[in-house]
Amino acid sequence: MSLLQRIQIKYIEDGDEIRKYFAAFHLLDDFPAAVIVDDFADFFSDRSCQQRYGIARARDLAMVRALALCHNAIGHANAKLGTLGYCNLLLSDVHQGDTPRLLFIYQRWINSIYTIRGDGNGSYILQNLGSSETGSKKARKAKYSIALQYLVLEETST
């Protein structure tokens, strides 16, 4: 089986579908090497979360519940896989400003958090905001540029 044949894509509409997928995750015959959820926060609209929970921070609550379920499902998969493999969870989120808008939520449930931002000169800065697994809060940065379709590491710093 070729690499592209092993890739499965599941399109979801909202946070409920994320919860349903991860609630049934333990029933999978084979666990994937990775589950990627693009624009995670966009699956939780303020209006639908407010209607569902009826509290002031309904969106935050819905996201925390989904993240807890994701975290639990991936942990279960890794426990079942043992030394045979590993299942990873990758979430992306788009934000404006210096820090991710929901960083306080992500830090509780996500093992490693990275930000990528342009520096205005054609380079990009990848910053590791620390790891919840190791308790490391020391930020590390790497500056990359794209030259002739290659990703080039320009420098690293702490």
N, C-alpha and C positions, 0 to 999 in steps of 0.2 A: 504494500500500500504506500503510495507516494505521500510526501509531506502535505501537499494541498488536499489530498483526500482525507487526511486525518483531522483537518480543521472543520469544526462545526460552528455554525453561527446561529444564534437564537436572538431574534428581535423581540424586544420587550417594550411595553408602552408606558409603564408606571411603576411606582414602588411596590404595589401589590404583586405584580408579576415577578419582581425581584424576590420578594418574600416567598412566593409560591415555588419558585425554582429552587431556592436554597432550603426550603422546608422539605422538599422531596430529594434533595441532593444525596442523602444517605442511601437511597434506593437505586442509584446508578450502578450498573454492572461494572463499568470501568470509570475511574475518576480521571478527569482531564489533568494535564500537566499544568494548565493555567486557565483561569476564568478572568476575562477582561470585561469590565463595565466602564464604558466611556461616558463622560459627563454625568457622573453618579447623582449629583445634587439636582440635576434637571428633571429627574424622575419623580421628584417630590414637589408638587406645586403647593404654594401657600393655601390656595382656595380649597383644594381637595383635602388637604391635611386638616385644615380648620373645620371643614364639614364633618370629617371622620372623628376627630378627637375633641373639638369644641373648647380648646384651651389656647392660651396666648402663644405658646411656643410649640404648636402642633407639628410644624415641619421638622423642627429639631428632634422631637420625640419620634416621629415616623422614621427619620434617618437613623437614629440611634437603634431603634428596634431592628431595622433592616441590617445595619452593620453588625449588630450582635448575632443575628442569625447567620450572616455570611461568615463571620469569624468562627462561630461554632461549627458550621458545615465544613469549612476548610480544615479546621482542627480535627474533626472526625475523619475526614478523608485521609489526612496525613497519619493519623493513628492506625487506620486500617491498612494503609500502604506500607507502613513500617520502613524497612530498608529497601523496598522494591521501587520506590519512587517518591515524588513529592508533588503536591498540588499547591499552586500559588494563586493568590488573589491580587489582581491589579485594578485599581480604581483610578479614573482620571476626573479632574474637575477643573473648570476654567474660572479664574478669579481676576479681579482688577485690584491694583494696589500692592502694598508691600507684603502682606501676609494673606494666606488663603482665608476666605470669609468664614469657613467652618472648621478652622484648624483645631479648635478646642474639642470638637467631636471626633475628628479623624485621629487625633493623637491617642485617643483611648482604644481604638479598635484596629488601627493599621500599624503594622510592624515598622515600616520605613516610609517616610514622607519626603518627597523631593519636589522642588519647584524649578521651573524652567522659565527664564525670561530673557528677552533680547537686550543687548547692551547698546543698541543703536548704531553699532559699527559693523554689522554683519556677523557678529558673534553672539553666542548664547551662553548664559551662565546656568549651570545645573547645580543646585544647592541641596544637600542632604540636611534636613532640619532635625535630624536625630532619630533614634530608634526607640520604640516603646519596649522592645525585647531586652535591649542592653541597658536601658535607662540613660543612654548617652544623649545629652542635650547640646553637645558641641557641634556646631554647624560646620560642614565642609563644603567647599565650592570647587567646581571645575569649569573652566571656560573653554568652549568649543567654537569652532568656525566650520562653515561648510565651504570647502574649496574644491572645485572641479568634481562635485558630487561625492566628495569624501568627507567624513566627519573627522576633524583634526583636533586633538587635545592641545590647547595653547598653554594652559597653566593650571595648577591646583593650589589651593590655600585653605587655611583653617580660620 
